[in-house]
């Protein structure tokens, strides 16, 4: 299982994301560059240049026409996927932490940080209305005054937004009214990552409290828990097997004081039904910050604090294990 190593960033990786077909992989890091790669061989297709600060989040729409990125330079930018041209530049008062396209690719959502006296907001823009982009005025803004949003994804059919907060809370916001439809608190610390399953029925959270948890997308009902002894930075669900992969490690500032063996920088595979770990993949020299399964389930990618993205293709043993179990 030799990985393909992608070296296109100078700083630690913040998020990686496949497009729906799985032929492209988008990566962002704490440098100002948004990269896109061919996932089959790791060849770099191009870059989206324009940001002036760390890029925290990236998303691509269903038809791979547009790319969305949010940065610490207080902006959310829309790009033409094919040409790399910047289509929209939305200014904010604080860093953009999460972003995403809805089901149809017409509405974008992004959340801003609570910093420098500004509150955390979730902004909604309709890309079919050019005046919203020109005036930098969202059609809806949700104020999250209590605890800032650290991760957010769209729910099924673009009706809701599932948001994870710094205090461990999960909120379901209506994309129509902006009201909180449902709220639960299953995690005791910050939620670092939320990823939905391919059919949008479930989603998995990764938290600083050393656990990842599986929830129902519509009711937020807690289904399963996966525990480790280190903070979990990212978790992803396999699109066609009952597997989940977790990645994390201790805080970056503590890493230098311990050996890599103690650091626990492996990607860890758990079986969804029985909640038990069945495999680990080593490789990164620092905590794993982002994980993503390929849409066909035959490979996965990981982005780490070391600035590398690794694409791992599963060997036959992995698929044989699934059918035996």
C-alpha positions in Angstrom: 0.0 0.0 0.0 2.5 2.6 -1.1 1.1 6.1 -0.9 1.3 8.8 -3.4 2.9 11.9 -1.7 1.7 15.3 -2.7 4.0 18.2 -2.0 2.4 21.5 -2.8 2.2 23.3 0.4 4.8 25.0 2.6 2.7 24.9 5.8 0.5 22.4 7.6 -2.6 21.1 5.7 -6.0 22.4 7.0 -8.5 20.6 4.7 -8.6 18.2 1.8 -11.7 17.4 -0.3 -12.5 15.2 -3.3 -15.0 16.3 -6.0 -18.0 14.1 -6.4 -16.5 12.1 -9.3 -13.3 11.6 -7.3 -10.9 12.4 -10.1 -9.8 15.6 -8.5 -8.5 16.3 -4.9 -8.5 19.9 -3.5 -6.1 20.8 -0.8 -5.7 23.9 1.4 -3.1 24.8 4.1 -1.9 27.5 6.4 -0.3 29.1 3.3 -2.3 31.2 0.9 -2.5 28.6 -1.9 -5.5 26.4 -3.0 -4.2 23.4 -4.9 -6.0 20.9 -7.1 -4.5 17.5 -8.0 -5.4 14.5 -10.2 -6.2 11.8 -7.5 -5.2 8.9 -9.8 -1.5 9.8 -10.0 -1.0 12.8 -7.7 -0.1 15.2 -10.5 -0.8 18.8 -9.7 -3.4 20.2 -12.1 -3.2 23.8 -10.9 -3.5 26.4 -8.2 -6.0 29.1 -7.3 -4.0 32.2 -6.3 -5.4 35.2 -4.6 -5.6 34.7 -0.8 -3.2 36.5 1.4 -3.5 34.4 4.6 -3.9 30.8 5.8 -6.8 29.1 4.0 -9.0 27.2 6.5 -11.6 25.5 4.3 -12.4 24.5 0.7 -15.4 23.0 -1.1 -16.3 22.1 -4.7 -19.9 21.9 -6.1 -21.5 18.7 -7.4 -20.7 19.4 -11.1 -17.1 20.5 -10.4 -17.7 23.9 -11.9 -17.0 26.1 -8.9 -14.6 26.0 -6.0 -15.1 27.9 -2.7 -12.4 28.7 -0.2 -12.4 30.6 3.1 -9.3 32.2 4.6 -7.8 34.0 7.6 -7.4 37.0 5.3 -11.1 37.8 6.1 -12.5 36.7 2.8 -14.4 33.9 1.1 -13.6 33.5 -2.6 -15.4 31.7 -5.4 -13.3 30.3 -8.3 -13.9 28.9 -11.7 -12.7 25.3 -11.3 -11.4 24.9 -14.9 -9.7 28.2 -15.5 -8.7 29.2 -11.9 -10.3 32.6 -12.4 -11.7 34.3 -9.3 -15.4 34.9 -9.7 -16.3 36.4 -6.4 -14.5 38.0 -3.4 -16.7 38.3 -0.3 -15.2 40.4 2.5 -15.8 39.5 6.1 -14.9 41.1 9.5 -13.0 38.0 10.8 -11.5 34.8 9.5 -13.7 32.4 7.5 -13.5 29.0 9.2 -15.9 26.8 7.3 -17.6 27.0 3.8 -19.8 24.8 1.6 -22.0 24.6 -1.5 -25.6 23.4 -1.1 -27.1 20.4 -2.9 -27.7 22.3 -6.1 -24.5 24.4 -6.0 -26.5 27.7 -6.2 -26.3 28.7 -2.5 -23.1 29.0 -0.5 -22.7 29.0 3.2 -19.7 30.1 5.3 -19.0 30.8 8.9 -16.7 33.5 10.4 -14.7 33.4 13.6 -15.5 35.1 16.8 -12.4 37.4 17.1 -11.4 41.1 17.5 -14.7 42.1 19.0 -16.7 40.5 16.1 -19.3 37.8 16.6 -19.4 34.4 14.9 -21.8 34.5 11.9 -23.1 32.0 9.4 -23.6 33.8 6.0 -25.8 32.6 3.2 -25.4 33.9 -0.4 -27.5 32.9 -3.5 -25.1 32.8 -6.4 -28.0 33.4 -8.9 -28.4 36.9 -7.5 -25.4 39.0 -8.6 -26.5 41.9 -6.5 -25.8 39.9 -3.3 -22.2 39.3 -4.4 -21.6 42.9 -5.6 -23.1 44.4 -2.4 -21.4 41.8 -0.2 -24.8 41.4 1.5 -26.0 37.8 2.3 -29.7 37.1 2.1 -29.4 35.6 5.6 -27.1 35.9 8.5 -27.2 33.7 11.6 -25.6 35.1 14.8 -23.8 32.5 16.9 -23.0 34.5 20.0 -22.5 31.8 22.5 -19.8 29.6 21.0 -18.0 29.9 17.7 -18.5 27.4 14.9 -15.5 25.2 14.2 -17.0 22.9 11.6 -20.1 23.0 9.4 -21.7 21.0 6.6 -24.9 21.1 4.6 -27.6 18.6 5.6 -29.7 16.5 3.2 -31.3 18.4 0.2 -29.8 21.7 1.4 -32.6 22.3 4.0 -30.3 22.6 7.0 -26.8 23.3 8.1 -25.2 21.0 10.7 -22.7 23.0 12.8 -20.2 21.9 15.4 -19.1 24.4 18.0 -16.0 25.2 20.2 -17.9 24.0 23.3 -18.8 20.6 21.8 -22.4 21.5 20.9 -24.0 20.4 17.7 -26.7 22.6 16.2 -29.0 22.1 13.2 -29.8 25.5 11.6 -32.6 25.9 9.1 -31.3 27.2 5.8 -34.7 28.9 5.2 -35.3 30.7 8.5 -32.0 30.6 10.3 -33.6 29.2 13.4 -32.0 26.4 15.5 -34.1 23.3 14.6 -32.3 21.0 17.0 -29.4 21.1 19.4 -27.4 18.5 21.3 -24.2 18.2 23.3 -22.5 14.8 23.0 -18.9 16.0 23.0 -17.2 17.6 26.0 -14.7 19.6 23.9 -14.3 21.4 20.6 -15.6 19.6 17.4 -12.8 19.7 14.8 -14.5 18.2 11.8 -17.9 17.1 10.5 -18.3 14.9 7.4 -21.6 13.4 6.0 -22.0 10.0 4.5 -22.4 9.7 0.8 -26.1 9.2 1.0 -26.5 12.1 3.5 -28.3 10.0 6.1 -25.5 10.0 8.7 -22.6 12.3 9.6 -19.5 11.8 11.8 -17.9 14.3 14.1 -14.2 14.4 15.3 -13.5 16.1 18.6 -10.7 17.3 20.9 -12.3 15.0 23.6 -10.5 12.0 21.9 -13.5 10.6 20.3 -15.5 10.5 17.0 -19.2 10.0 17.0 -21.8 9.0 14.4 -25.2 10.9 14.3 -28.4 10.8 12.2 -28.5 13.8 9.8 -32.1 14.8 10.4 -32.7 14.0 14.0 -29.1 14.4 15.4 -29.7 11.2 17.2 -26.4 9.7 18.5 -25.7 6.3 17.0 -22.1 5.2 17.6 -18.8 6.3 19.3 -15.2 5.6 18.4 -12.6 6.3 21.1 -8.9 7.0 21.0 -6.3 8.3 23.5 -5.5 11.4 21.5 -7.5 14.3 20.2 -9.3 13.5 16.9 -8.8 16.2 14.2 -10.7 14.5 11.3 -13.0 11.5 10.6 -14.4 10.2 7.4 -17.0 7.5 6.5 -16.3 5.0 3.8 -18.9 5.4 0.9 -19.4 1.6 0.4 -18.1 -0.3 3.5 -19.0 -0.1 7.2 -15.7 1.6 7.9 -14.6 4.9 9.4 -11.1 6.4 9.4 -9.9 8.7 12.2 -6.9 10.9 12.3 -5.4 13.2 14.8 -2.6 13.4 17.3 -1.6 15.7 20.1 -1.4 19.5 19.8 1.3 20.7 17.4 3.1 22.6 20.1 3.5 19.4 22.2 4.8 17.3 19.4 8.4 18.4 19.7 8.6 17.3 23.3 7.7 13.7 22.5 9.0 11.0 20.2 6.9 10.2 17.1 6.1 6.8 18.5 4.2 8.4 21.4 2.7 11.0 19.1 0.2 8.5 17.6 0.1 10.0 14.1 -1.5 7.0 12.4 -4.8 6.9 10.5 -7.0 4.5 12.5 -9.7 2.4 10.9 -12.8 1.3 12.9 -15.7 -0.9 12.0 -18.9 1.2 12.2 -21.2 -1.5 13.6 -19.0 -3.0 16.3 -17.1 0.2 17.1 -13.8 -1.7 17.1 -10.5 -0.7 15.6 -9.1 -3.1 13.0 -6.2 -1.3 11.3 -3.7 1.5 11.4 -1.7 3.3 8.7 1.5 5.2 9.6 3.2 7.8 7.5 2.8 11.4 8.7 5.4 13.1 10.8 2.8 15.2 12.7 -0.9 15.1 13.6 -3.3 14.3 10.8 -5.5 17.4 10.2 -7.8 16.2 7.5 -9.1 12.9 6.0 -11.2 12.1 3.0 -12.4 8.8 1.4 -12.4 8.6 -2.4 -16.0 8.4 -3.6 -15.5 4.9 -4.9 -14.1 3.7 -1.5 -11.0 2.2 -3.0 -8.6 4.8 -1.6 -8.4 7.5 1.0 -6.2 10.7 1.5 -4.8 12.3 4.6 -3.3 15.8 5.1 -1.0 16.4 8.0 0.7 19.0 10.1 3.9 18.1 8.2 2.5 19.8 5.1 2.1 16.6 3.1 -1.0 15.0 1.6 -0.8 11.2 1.2 -3.1 9.3 -1.1 -3.4 5.6 -0.1 -4.9 3.0 -2.4 -6.2 -0.1 -0.5 -4.7 -3.5 -1.3 -6.9 -6.6 -1.9 -6.5 -7.7 1.7 -8.6 -4.7 2.8 -11.5 -5.7 0.6 -11.2 -9.4 1.5 -11.4 -8.4 5.2 -14.7 -6.6 4.6 -16.3 -9.7 3.1 -15.0 -12.0 5.8 -16.2 -9.7 8.6 
